Each structure stands twice: as structure tokens, then as C-alpha cells.
């Protein structure tokens, strides 16, 4: 397969380069060993509502004899993974640290597909609550 248009790849690599050139947010710039002071991720009201619905959806299926009984360790982390994935997408695309509904939705879908044993539970959740 021949690729004639490399503009998307060029755009992606340009963004990666720009992010890598940003200074690290040290807690104390004079003393790097004191560690980093990462930005705080915030959720908009609608994103927080979606996160809570997703959390409750997962929690209702965790426990002995329930749907996620054998993958409880993975399932319990799904809402956290969804937030991290959404934040990564938002930061990469725009540098923003406040997540809206659309970004959180992307995180929920990706969290459902990242772990093979529970593949699809997030997609089913989003479809059933739309």
C-alpha cells in the first residue's frame, strides 16, 4: 500500500515534538529532585456525571457471581483508566486539562476496549444510556 499524503503523520509528529519541548512542571525548578507538580485534571459537570454513571455501571457488575466477577481487578480500575485516557487525548490535542463530555466519552469507550477480558462493556454502557 502506497501512502501519498503524509500530512497527518507530519502533523502528529509535529505535535509530539512540541510537547516534548515543553519544560517539565517541577515542584521547585531549582531542585528537580523535589519532583514534579503535574497539572490537575478537572471534569466539567456533564463529564463528571458521565464518569459517575460509568462508575455505578461497573460497580453494579462487580462481585461474586456477577458479570465482572472474574475480572474485578480490571473492572474496578475502569473509571480511573477512562479518566486518564480522556485526559491524555485532551492534553495531546489541545493542552486542556478540563475534560468535557465528549472527551470523557472517548475515555469510557477506550477503557472498555483496552482490557481484553472486559472488551465491550463500555461501548454497551454508552449505547444503552444515550
C-alpha positions as CSV (number, residue, x, y, z in Angstrom):
1,X,0.0,0.0,0.0
2,X,1.4,3.3,-1.1
3,X,0.9,6.4,1.1
4,X,0.9,9.6,-0.9
5,X,-0.3,12.1,1.7
6,X,1.9,12.1,4.9
7,X,0.3,15.3,6.2
8,X,-1.4,13.5,9.1
9,X,1.8,11.8,10.2
10,X,3.7,15.0,9.9
11,X,1.1,16.8,12.0
12,X,1.2,14.1,14.6
13,X,5.0,14.1,14.8
14,X,5.0,17.9,15.0
15,X,2.7,17.8,18.0
16,X,4.8,15.1,19.7
17,X,7.9,17.3,19.1
18,X,6.1,20.4,20.5
19,X,5.0,18.5,23.6
20,X,8.5,17.1,24.2
21,X,10.0,20.6,24.0
22,X,7.7,21.9,26.8
23,X,9.5,22.4,30.1
24,X,8.6,19.9,32.8
25,X,6.5,21.3,35.7
26,X,8.9,20.8,38.5
27,X,7.6,21.5,42.0
28,X,10.8,23.6,42.6
29,X,12.6,24.4,39.3
30,X,15.8,25.0,41.2
31,X,15.6,21.5,42.8
32,X,14.5,18.9,40.3
33,X,14.9,16.1,42.8
34,X,11.9,17.5,44.7
35,X,9.7,16.0,41.9
36,X,7.1,17.3,39.5
37,X,4.0,19.2,40.1
38,X,1.6,17.8,37.5
39,X,-1.5,19.7,36.3
40,X,-4.8,18.7,37.9
41,X,-7.4,17.2,35.6
42,X,-10.8,18.7,36.1
43,X,-14.1,17.4,34.8
44,X,-16.9,19.5,33.5
45,X,-20.3,18.9,35.1
46,X,-21.5,16.7,32.3
47,X,-18.2,14.8,32.2
48,X,-18.4,14.2,35.9
49,X,-22.0,12.9,35.5
50,X,-20.9,10.5,32.8
51,X,-18.0,9.3,34.9
52,X,-20.3,8.7,37.9
53,X,-22.8,6.8,35.7
54,X,-19.9,4.7,34.3
55,X,-18.6,4.1,37.8
56,X,-22.0,2.9,39.0
57,X,-22.5,0.8,35.9
58,X,-19.2,-1.0,36.6
59,X,-19.8,-1.3,40.3
60,X,-23.2,-2.9,39.8
61,X,-21.5,-5.7,37.8
62,X,-18.6,-6.4,40.3
63,X,-18.9,-9.0,43.0
64,X,-19.3,-12.7,43.5
65,X,-21.5,-14.3,40.8
66,X,-21.9,-11.0,38.9
67,X,-20.8,-10.2,35.3
68,X,-17.3,-9.0,36.1
69,X,-16.7,-11.4,38.9
70,X,-13.6,-12.9,37.3
71,X,-12.1,-9.6,36.2
72,X,-12.9,-7.5,39.3
73,X,-9.3,-6.1,39.4
74,X,-9.6,-4.7,35.9
75,X,-13.2,-3.6,36.1
76,X,-12.6,-1.7,39.4
77,X,-10.0,0.4,37.6
78,X,-12.0,1.1,34.5
79,X,-13.4,4.5,35.6
80,X,-9.8,5.7,36.6
81,X,-8.5,4.4,33.3
82,X,-11.3,6.2,31.4
83,X,-10.3,9.5,33.0
84,X,-6.6,9.0,32.3
85,X,-7.2,8.1,28.7
86,X,-9.6,11.1,28.2
87,X,-7.0,13.4,29.8
88,X,-4.3,12.1,27.6
89,X,-6.4,12.7,24.5
90,X,-7.4,16.2,25.6
91,X,-3.8,17.2,26.5
92,X,-2.4,15.8,23.3
93,X,-4.9,17.5,21.1
94,X,-5.3,20.9,22.8
95,X,-3.3,21.1,26.0
96,X,-6.5,21.4,28.0
97,X,-6.9,19.8,31.4
98,X,-10.6,20.3,31.9
99,X,-12.5,17.3,30.4
100,X,-15.8,17.8,28.7
101,X,-18.5,15.2,27.9
102,X,-17.0,14.3,24.5
103,X,-13.5,13.6,25.8
104,X,-14.9,11.6,28.8
105,X,-17.0,9.6,26.4
106,X,-13.9,8.8,24.4
107,X,-12.1,7.7,27.6
108,X,-15.0,5.5,28.6
109,X,-15.0,3.7,25.3
110,X,-11.3,3.2,25.3
111,X,-11.3,2.0,28.9
112,X,-13.7,-0.7,27.8
113,X,-11.6,-1.8,24.9
114,X,-8.2,-1.7,26.5
115,X,-8.6,-4.8,28.6
116,X,-9.4,-7.9,26.6
117,X,-11.4,-9.7,29.3
118,X,-13.9,-6.9,29.6
119,X,-13.9,-5.8,26.0
120,X,-17.1,-4.0,25.0
121,X,-18.6,-3.2,28.4
122,X,-18.0,0.5,28.0
123,X,-19.4,0.6,24.5
124,X,-22.5,-1.3,25.7
125,X,-22.9,1.2,28.5
126,X,-22.7,4.3,26.2
127,X,-25.1,2.8,23.8
128,X,-27.7,1.9,26.5
129,X,-27.6,5.4,28.1
130,X,-27.6,7.6,25.1
